[in-house]
Amino acid sequence: MRASDLIGLDVIDAAGTALGIVIDLRCVQDGPLRGAMQAPRVSAVVVSRRHTGSLLGYDRRAQQGPWLIRIIVQFLHRNAIIVPWENVARHDSRITLTPGATGIAKLPQ
C-alpha cells in the first residue's frame, strides 16, 4: 500500500456518516527490517472535511510558512481528527471505520 492509495479517500463511520477525507498519514517505523532500517507502517490517518492546503503542511506547526497562509489553512482544518488505524474496518474506494471506533481525537493545533 502506498500513501497515495489512502490520501484523498472518503472516510465514513460504521453507520455510514461521512467524517471527511484523508489528508495525511501518521506512521511508525516498527515493521520488518529492510536493510538497516525497519519498514514504516500506518498508525493513524488524519481526516478533515476539506482537502484545500492540507498538503502544504501549514496546519501542523506554528512557525511554518507565511503567517496569513498558515492562519487560513489552520482555520480550514480546525476540525481535523486523528483516527487510529486499528479503527479502520475496510479501505478500498473509501475508508470505513469499525463499529464503536475508539481513540479518535481532535488534531492538536
Secondary structure, 3 states (H helix, E strand, C coil): CCHHHHCCCEEECCCCCEEEEEEEEEEECCCCEECCEECCEEEEEEEECCCCCHHHCCCCCCCCCCHHHHHHHHHHCCCCEEEEHHHEEEECCEEEECCCCCCCEECCC
